[in-house]
Amino acid sequence: MSVANVINALEIAEISARSLEFFSFKYAFVARALTASILVGGLCGAVGTFLVLRRLSLMGDAAGHSTLPGICVAFLLAGSVSTLPIMAGALVSALLAAIAVGVITRGPRSRSDAAIGIVLSVFFGAGIVLLSYIQRVATTSYAGLDAMLLGNVAGISPEQLIVLGVVTVLLGGATLLYLRPLSISTFDPGFAASVGIPVRAIHYGLLGALSLSVVVSVQAVGVVLVSAMLIIPGASAVYWFKRMPGVLAAAVGIGALSGALGAWTSYLFEGVSTGPAMVLVATTFFLSSLAFGPRGGLLWRAVRRRRRQRAMLANVSVSATGVR
């Protein structure tokens, strides 16, 4: 047996041992990390589906980046990285960003994409300045605060997991309860308003759900990458299903599976953050959907195009021979 084969066998044995250790929940923090990753993936997949279908994907990016200044201000006021103050600060900051986007887009010459870009840049820039200030002058420990940029799901506390679980159950229940008006207002807001569905209230309710989702997810995936988990599962699901229940279920499944596989990958390879690993797994699902999805996937489009070409050639051949 060569040295390379021995090394490969040892690597496979180590990966198998770490995988068994991970899925056996030998350590409490592993169970919390896996649970949080699955909840974050499923929650972001559910909320993000409506953002994708409403063409508000950039709003998820803005909401994620805008939480950073609120987190920093909450730390300065509380003096510690406590769960409730940090989440409250992030929520207030995300809601202010959503309001700012709404105010700017009311201008006669303002575009929604420009407004989102402005708010995203200003809030995230302010957050970076505040983070640099904290690192320079803080007298108390700010350990874990800079981890909010890329996330640290392994450091999630039981209190944070409880909050994440409660928010996931509440938003998931609300989504199922109001799925019909949400779907109608998403695909045809004019018709929804004509039959008495409160389109504006649903829109702002969705922005509130987005803010809550971002706030409870930043610990796992960070403010930089939370937008990816909001967008990619929904963008992948539309390649597989036509009706809203199927799209929503697929997005939740893709998000949850991405979270679980991302947490597993992070545990297998030391130094790999869970947030980026989750996003890379979700990107793999998206590329697979783009290639093989039956609703607009590249493979199926090529097959349909080839069939149309054959049908056209057959018609031309029949016409040329004079056969009716």
ChimeraX attribute file (.defattr): number of C-alpha atoms within 10 A of each C-alpha:
attribute: neighborCount
match mode: 1-to-1
recipient: residues
	/A:1	5
	/A:2	6
	/A:3	8
	/A:4	9
	/A:5	10
	/A:6	11
	/A:7	11
	/A:8	11
	/A:9	12
	/A:10	12
	/A:11	12
	/A:12	12
	/A:13	12
	/A:14	13
	/A:15	15
	/A:16	13
	/A:17	12
	/A:18	16
	/A:19	15
	/A:20	12
	/A:21	15
	/A:22	18
	/A:23	13
	/A:24	11
	/A:25	13
	/A:26	11
	/A:27	11
	/A:28	10
	/A:29	16
	/A:30	22
	/A:31	16
	/A:32	19
	/A:33	25
	/A:34	24
	/A:35	20
	/A:36	29
	/A:37	31
	/A:38	24
	/A:39	26
	/A:40	32
	/A:41	32
	/A:42	29
	/A:43	31
	/A:44	30
	/A:45	32
	/A:46	28
	/A:47	27
	/A:48	33
	/A:49	29
	/A:50	24
	/A:51	23
	/A:52	20
	/A:53	16
	/A:54	13
	/A:55	11
	/A:56	18
	/A:57	22
	/A:58	18
	/A:59	27
	/A:60	29
	/A:61	23
	/A:62	27
	/A:63	33
	/A:64	33
	/A:65	30
	/A:66	33
	/A:67	34
	/A:68	33
	/A:69	25
	/A:70	25
	/A:71	26
	/A:72	27
	/A:73	20
	/A:74	22
	/A:75	22
	/A:76	17
	/A:77	11
	/A:78	13
	/A:79	15
	/A:80	17
	/A:81	20
	/A:82	13
	/A:83	15
	/A:84	14
	/A:85	19
	/A:86	24
	/A:87	24
	/A:88	17
	/A:89	21
	/A:90	31
	/A:91	25
	/A:92	20
	/A:93	25
	/A:94	29
	/A:95	19
	/A:96	19
	/A:97	25
	/A:98	23
	/A:99	14
	/A:100	15
	/A:101	23
	/A:102	15
	/A:103	12
	/A:104	18
	/A:105	16
	/A:106	12
	/A:107	11
	/A:108	7
	/A:109	7
	/A:110	12
	/A:111	13
	/A:112	17
	/A:113	14
	/A:114	13
	/A:115	20
	/A:116	25
	/A:117	15
	/A:118	15
	/A:119	23
	/A:120	24
	/A:121	14
	/A:122	16
	/A:123	24
	/A:124	21
	/A:125	16
	/A:126	17
	/A:127	21
	/A:128	16
	/A:129	13
	/A:130	19
	/A:131	20
	/A:132	14
	/A:133	12
	/A:134	20
	/A:135	15
	/A:136	9
	/A:137	8
	/A:138	13
	/A:139	9
	/A:140	13
	/A:141	12
	/A:142	18
	/A:143	10
	/A:144	14
	/A:145	21
	/A:146	18
	/A:147	19
	/A:148	20
	/A:149	22
	/A:150	20
	/A:151	26
	/A:152	21
	/A:153	29
	/A:154	22
	/A:155	16
	/A:156	18
	/A:157	15
	/A:158	12
	/A:159	12
	/A:160	20
	/A:161	19
	/A:162	12
	/A:163	15
	/A:164	22
	/A:165	17
	/A:166	12
	/A:167	18
	/A:168	21
	/A:169	14
	/A:170	12
	/A:171	19
	/A:172	15
	/A:173	12
	/A:174	12
	/A:175	18
	/A:176	12
	/A:177	11
	/A:178	11
	/A:179	15
	/A:180	13
	/A:181	17
	/A:182	22
	/A:183	17
	/A:184	17
	/A:185	21
	/A:186	19
	/A:187	14
	/A:188	11
	/A:189	17
	/A:190	13
	/A:191	13
	/A:192	18
	/A:193	14
	/A:194	10
	/A:195	8
	/A:196	9
	/A:197	17
	/A:198	15
	/A:199	21
	/A:200	12
	/A:201	10
	/A:202	16
	/A:203	15
	/A:204	14
	/A:205	12
	/A:206	19
	/A:207	22
	/A:208	16
	/A:209	20
	/A:210	27
	/A:211	27
	/A:212	23
	/A:213	27
	/A:214	33
	/A:215	28
	/A:216	25
	/A:217	30
	/A:218	29
	/A:219	31
	/A:220	31
	/A:221	32
	/A:222	27
	/A:223	28
	/A:224	22
	/A:225	22
	/A:226	31
	/A:227	26
	/A:228	24
	/A:229	32
	/A:230	33
	/A:231	27
	/A:232	26
	/A:233	35
	/A:234	30
	/A:235	22
	/A:236	27
	/A:237	28
	/A:238	26
	/A:239	21
	/A:240	19
	/A:241	17
	/A:242	12
	/A:243	10
	/A:244	19
	/A:245	14
	/A:246	14
	/A:247	24
	/A:248	26
	/A:249	18
	/A:250	24
	/A:251	31
	/A:252	27
	/A:253	20
	/A:254	26
	/A:255	35
	/A:256	28
	/A:257	22
	/A:258	28
	/A:259	32
	/A:260	25
	/A:261	20
	/A:262	27
	/A:263	29
	/A:264	22
	/A:265	18
	/A:266	20
	/A:267	21
	/A:268	18
	/A:269	11
	/A:270	8
	/A:271	8
	/A:272	14
	/A:273	22
	/A:274	29
	/A:275	30
	/A:276	22
	/A:277	21
	/A:278	31
	/A:279	24
	/A:280	17
	/A:281	19
	/A:282	27
	/A:283	18
	/A:284	15
	/A:285	21
	/A:286	21
	/A:287	14
	/A:288	15
	/A:289	22
	/A:290	22
	/A:291	16
	/A:292	17
	/A:293	21
	/A:294	17
	/A:295	16
	/A:296	16
	/A:297	18
	/A:298	16
	/A:299	15
	/A:300	16
	/A:301	16
	/A:302	12
	/A:303	11
	/A:304	12
	/A:305	12
	/A:306	12
	/A:307	12
	/A:308	12
	/A:309	12
	/A:310	12
	/A:311	12
	/A:312	12
	/A:313	12
	/A:314	12
	/A:315	12
	/A:316	12
	/A:317	12
	/A:318	12
	/A:319	11
	/A:320	9
	/A:321	8
	/A:322	8
	/A:323	8
	/A:324	5
